[in-house]
Amino acid sequence: MSTTKRAIAGIAVAQNGANVDRMGIYGEKLPAAVAAQLRAEKAARSMSLDEIAQLSGVGKRTLQRYLSGERQIPIDAMCDVAEALGLSPRELMARAEQRIK
């Protein structure tokens, strides 16, 4: 996973790259906010799970679990789904962060 993708999701990486810890005040709220924002973006574009799954390369059932909040979306998948929705990962995270504030 690239350092850029880690930074986008608000994950701090130790200088040696060995230790990865979630940082910041959003900790527990961010995954739910990302899932909610993905659902909102999907609805705003009237896209089906099938369309997003095909464009992102994420399986339909897996995508459904991410959007429902049943599973936390990994950073790589979040980036792929954001791009399938026509967003940069940074845009998605900024919008999700607004849900927390």
N, C-alpha and C positions, 0 to 999 in steps of 0.2 A: 504494500500500500504506500502510495507516495506521501511525502511530507505535506504537500499541498492539500491532499484529501483529508489528512489528519487535522490540519489547521482549519479547514472549512468547517468541520464538525465540532470545533472547539476542544479538541483533544491535545493535551500537552505531551510532548515527547521529550524524555530526558536526552541530554546531549549525546549520550552514547547510543541512543535509539533502542535500548533494551527495555526500558520501563515506560509503560503507557498508562497514564492516569487521567480520569475525567476531572476537569477543573472547572471552576466557576460556580456561580450561585444557581444555575439552571439545572444542574445535575439530573434530578429525577423528572423534571417537567419537560425537558427538551425532547425526549423521544415521543411523548404524547403530542406535543405541539407539532413536530415534524409529520407525524401520521395524520393529524387533523389538517395540516396544510396540504399534504398530498391529496387527501380526499377533496378538499376545496378546489384545488387546481384541476383535478380530474373532472369534477362536476362543471367547473367554469368552461371547460373545453368540450364537454359532452363526449368524453372519450370512454370507451369500454375498457374493462380489465384486459380483455384480449388484445386490444390495440396497444395499450401501454406495455403489456408483457412482451409482445412481438418487437416493439421498438426498443425496449430496454434490455431484452435478453433475460429478464427475470421471469421465472415460471409463474403462471397465473395464480395458482394456489398460494405460492410463496408471497406474491404481491398482495393477495387478499389478506394474508396474515399481517403483513407490514401495515397496510392501510387501516386495518381494524385495531391495530395496537396489540394484537396477540403476540407478535414478535417484534423486537426492535430491529430496525433496518440497519444493516451494516453500511459503512461509509461508501464502499464501492457501489453497492446496489442503490443507495440514495443518489449518488451522482448519476448513475445510469437512468434511473427513473426521472430525476429532475430534467435531464436532457431530453428524454422521451416526451416530457410535458412542455418542452420548449423553454425551459428555464435553466439558468446556470445554477450549479449547486449553491453558490453564494446568494443568489436571489431567493432560492428556496429557504435557506437558513435564516436570512434576514426576515422573511415573512413569517416563518415559524417563531422566531424570537419575538416578534410583535405580539404574538398570541400569549406570550408569557408575561409581558409587561402590563 
